[in-house]
């Protein structure tokens, strides 16, 4: 597996990001789905990576700088065929390492609270993330789970 800076014109990347947004919206209330679409991931405050095995895209993930030493994991998604093979963990480890290299002190995320998201909750907890209150512009929402990691 190799991780690379994401390119937004690759059809595999476009398809996996579309799948991510559609799944987020299908598995939670629309007003509670906070997945970024491609145009938002191109912003200068976001770093975006892809994880590959040969020519096959396995996962995507992004890190948004929030200011004041804080960052947020955005649009992390593992292709269905790559799940339970370590791709999600590898991407998460890469994002955490990048956040540390950027000098961030805290890394947070928002994900769905529904059963569909339980594997993601388990992955984040396995890396030391703990539940937290809403952060940034988020508000308390029963459809969202907020987690954070002190770096």
N, C-alpha and C positions, 0 to 999 in steps of 0.2 A: 504494500500500500504506500502511496505517496500523496503528500498534501501540497497543493499549489495555490497561489493567488488565483482567485476566481476570475474567469472571463465570462462576460454576459452574452456573448454571441454564439456560444456552443449549444447546439440543440439539446444535448443531454442535460445541461445545466438548466436551460429554460424549462424543460419538461419536469425536472425534479423540483424546481422552485414553484412551478404551477401546481404540482401535486401537493406540495407543502401548504400552500395557501388554500387550496380547495379542501384539503383534509382538516385544516384548522377551522375553516368556516363550517364544514359539515359536522364536526365533532363538538362544537360549542355554539353558544348563541352568537349570532353575527356581530352584535355590538361588543362582544367580549373577545373576538378574534383579533389578535394584534400582530399577526404575521406580516412581514414586509414583502411587498411585491418588488420585482426587479428594479424598477425606477428608483424606489426608496433606498435600495441596497447600494446604489451607485453614489450616494452622498459622500462628501469628503470626511465626515466623522465616522464612517463605517469601513471596517476591513472585512473582506469576504474571502473565504477559502473553499476549496473543493478537495475531496479525497477520492483517489482513483486506485483501481487495481487493473493494471494494464491500461486498456482503453475504455474501461467500464467505470462510470461514475458511481461511487458508493454513498457519498454523503456531502452535504454542504453545511456551512456554518458561518456566522458573522459576529463581529464584535463592534458595538457602538460605544464610542467615547461619550460619557455623559457630563464630564467636567468634574472638578473637585476630587480627582483621584478615583472616580467611579466609572464602571463600564457595565454594559448590558449585553448578554448573549442574545442574538436575534437570528431568526430563521434557520435554526439548526434542525436538520432533517436527514434521516438515513433512508436510502431506497429500501423498499420492502424486501427485496431479494438479499440485501446485505445485513439485515437485522440479525442480531445474536451472533455476529461474527467479529465483533470488536470495532467495527467502523465508527459507531457513535461514540464509543469511549475514546477512540483515537482522535476524533475531531474535537471532542470536549477537552481532552488533555492539551491539544494544540491551542485552543482558544484560551485556556487558563494560562498556559505558558506565554502566549503572546501578551495577555493582559499584564502578567508580571513583568515582562520585558519592557512594556510601555510605562512601567512604574505605577500602575494602578494599585490602589489599596483595597478595593472592594469590587467584586463582580457579582451582578445580580441577574435575575431572569424572571420572566413571566411565562407561565405555561397554563394549559387547561387544567381544570380540577377534576374532570370526568374520568371514568375508568379507562377510557381509550388512552389517556396520557400516563397511566400507572408505570409502564416501562421507562418512560422518560424520568418520572419522579425517582424511581429506583436508581437510575444511572446517575442523576445529579447527587442524590444522597450518598451514593458510593464514593463520590469524589469530594465529600465534605460539605456540600451545600446544605443549608438548613432553611426551614420556612421563615419568612419574614413578613413584615407589613408591606403594603403597596409602596412603591418608590417612584421618584420622578413624577410624571404626569398621570400615572395610574391611580385609580380609585378602588376602594374596597369593592369586590365583585365576587359573588359565590361561584362564578364560572372560571375564575382565575386562581392560580396558586403562584405565590411569589416566593422566590428562594434567593439566598445570598451566600457568598463565600468571602471571608476575609482573606486577603492575599498577603 
